[in-house]
Structures are given as structure tokens and as C-alpha cells.
């Protein structure tokens, strides 16, 4: 099951990177919960696919070219997947590329992403899933 969960996360990420948010959202449960790191301007918990999608659109908006550069994706338990990468892009006004490192923890239920937690500190993410 854990390899299937990794494939779900990778497919969702591939859709995001391609800019196809409709396809990306198909991998998320209608009742998805997301917990952005406080490094995001809008960092309050998100509930439901529609609210989550609006947030994703909002974090992409400042970028002329939005980027998510994945460095690793792997299962960290029977229902969780860790993905680490760099998020950012080429700024709309500045044309300067800026990237920041994030680690995401996805929780998969019934073949869909039910929860995603964002961490700017990889050590905190590892601790959250019981790893050091």
C-alpha cells in the first residue's frame, strides 16, 4: 500500500508542476485538511478541497513561473508519504528566482490525499512522523 501512496503523491505533484490544478485536485479528498507552515502568509488550517485549491492558487499567484523542485518522495509509514523540495519561482515584478525548502507530509486514506502538513524545517517534519 505504501508504494501506491507514493505514486498518488507523485501523480499529484506532477500535475501541480505542469500547472494543471484540476488534475492535481483529483488526488485530494473532498474533505482534505491542510496545515501550512507559518512561513506562508496565509498559514491558517484549510478545510475542504475548495478552500485548499484557493490557497494553492494564492501561493502560485506571485510567481510569473511557479516552481516545485522535488528532491525526495518516499513512504514513511503505511498511510503517510514525505516529499521534500524547493518551492518558489520567478517573481512577477522582480523577475528574480527565489526558492525555499519545504517538507510535506501527506496522509492517504481510501486512495486520496486526506491531509497535508507543510514544514519549512525538515527536522520538524521528520519528528512529526516519528523519524529523526
C-alpha positions as CSV (number, residue, x, y, z in Angstrom):
1,X,0.0,0.0,0.0
2,X,2.8,2.4,0.8
3,X,4.2,2.3,-2.8
4,X,0.7,3.1,-4.2
5,X,0.5,6.1,-1.8
6,X,3.9,7.3,-3.2
7,X,2.5,7.0,-6.7
8,X,-0.6,9.1,-5.7
9,X,1.6,11.8,-4.3
10,X,3.9,11.8,-7.3
11,X,1.0,12.0,-9.7
12,X,-0.5,14.9,-7.8
13,X,2.9,16.7,-7.7
14,X,3.4,16.1,-11.5
15,X,0.0,17.7,-12.2
16,X,1.0,20.7,-9.9
17,X,4.3,21.1,-11.7
18,X,2.5,21.0,-15.1
19,X,0.2,23.8,-13.8
20,X,-2.9,21.5,-14.1
21,X,-4.6,22.2,-10.8
22,X,-7.8,20.5,-11.9
23,X,-5.9,17.2,-12.3
24,X,-3.9,17.8,-9.1
25,X,-7.1,18.3,-7.1
26,X,-8.5,14.9,-8.3
27,X,-5.9,13.2,-5.9
28,X,-7.3,15.1,-2.9
29,X,-10.3,14.0,-0.8
30,X,-13.3,16.4,-0.8
31,X,-12.7,16.8,3.0
32,X,-8.9,17.3,2.7
33,X,-7.2,19.2,5.6
34,X,-4.1,21.1,5.0
35,X,-1.8,22.8,7.6
36,X,0.5,25.3,6.0
37,X,3.8,26.3,7.8
38,X,3.8,29.7,9.4
39,X,6.3,30.8,6.7
40,X,3.3,31.1,4.4
41,X,1.5,34.5,4.6
42,X,-1.8,32.6,4.7
43,X,-0.9,29.9,7.2
44,X,-4.2,29.0,8.9
45,X,-5.6,25.5,8.6
46,X,-7.5,24.7,5.5
47,X,-10.6,22.5,5.3
48,X,-12.1,21.0,2.2
49,X,-10.9,20.8,-1.4
50,X,-12.3,24.2,-2.5
51,X,-10.5,26.1,0.3
52,X,-7.3,24.2,-0.3
53,X,-7.4,24.9,-4.0
54,X,-7.9,28.6,-3.5
55,X,-4.9,28.6,-1.2
56,X,-2.8,26.8,-3.8
57,X,-3.9,29.3,-6.4
58,X,-2.9,32.1,-4.0
59,X,0.6,30.8,-3.3
60,X,1.2,30.4,-7.0
61,X,-0.1,33.9,-7.9
62,X,3.0,36.0,-7.1
63,X,5.1,33.9,-9.4
64,X,5.5,34.5,-13.2
65,X,6.8,31.0,-13.2
66,X,5.9,28.9,-10.1
67,X,8.3,26.0,-9.2
68,X,8.2,23.0,-7.0
69,X,11.5,21.1,-7.4
70,X,11.3,17.7,-5.7
71,X,14.3,16.2,-4.1
72,X,12.8,13.1,-2.4
73,X,9.5,11.3,-2.1
74,X,9.1,8.2,-0.1
75,X,6.7,6.4,2.3
76,X,7.1,7.0,6.0
77,X,4.5,4.5,7.2
78,X,1.5,2.6,5.9
79,X,-0.5,5.8,5.2
80,X,2.0,8.6,5.0
81,X,4.4,10.0,2.4
82,X,7.1,12.5,2.8
83,X,8.0,14.8,0.0
84,X,10.9,17.3,0.2
85,X,11.6,20.0,-2.3
86,X,12.1,23.7,-3.1
87,X,9.1,25.9,-3.6
88,X,9.1,29.4,-5.2
89,X,9.6,30.6,-8.7
90,X,10.4,33.7,-10.8
91,X,8.8,36.7,-9.2
92,X,6.1,38.6,-11.1
93,X,7.5,42.1,-10.5
94,X,11.2,41.3,-9.9
95,X,11.9,38.5,-12.4
96,X,14.2,37.1,-9.7
97,X,14.0,33.4,-8.9
98,X,13.6,32.6,-5.3
99,X,13.2,29.1,-3.8
100,X,12.7,27.9,-0.2
101,X,13.0,24.4,1.1
102,X,9.8,22.6,2.4
103,X,9.0,19.1,3.5
104,X,5.4,17.9,3.1
105,X,3.8,15.1,4.9
106,X,0.8,13.6,3.1
107,X,-1.7,11.3,4.7
108,X,-3.5,9.0,2.3
109,X,-6.9,7.5,3.1
110,X,-9.0,5.4,0.6
111,X,-6.7,6.2,-2.2
112,X,-6.9,10.0,-1.8
113,X,-4.8,12.6,0.0
114,X,-6.8,13.4,3.1
115,X,-4.3,15.6,4.9
116,X,-1.1,17.5,4.0
117,X,1.2,19.2,6.5
118,X,3.8,21.7,5.4
119,X,7.1,22.2,7.2
120,X,9.9,24.7,6.5
121,X,12.0,22.8,9.0
122,X,12.8,19.2,7.8
123,X,13.7,18.1,11.3
124,X,10.3,19.1,12.5
125,X,8.7,17.1,9.7
126,X,10.7,14.1,10.5
127,X,9.8,14.4,14.1
128,X,6.1,14.7,13.2
129,X,6.3,11.2,11.6
130,X,8.4,9.7,14.3
131,X,11.8,9.8,12.5
132,X,15.0,11.6,13.5
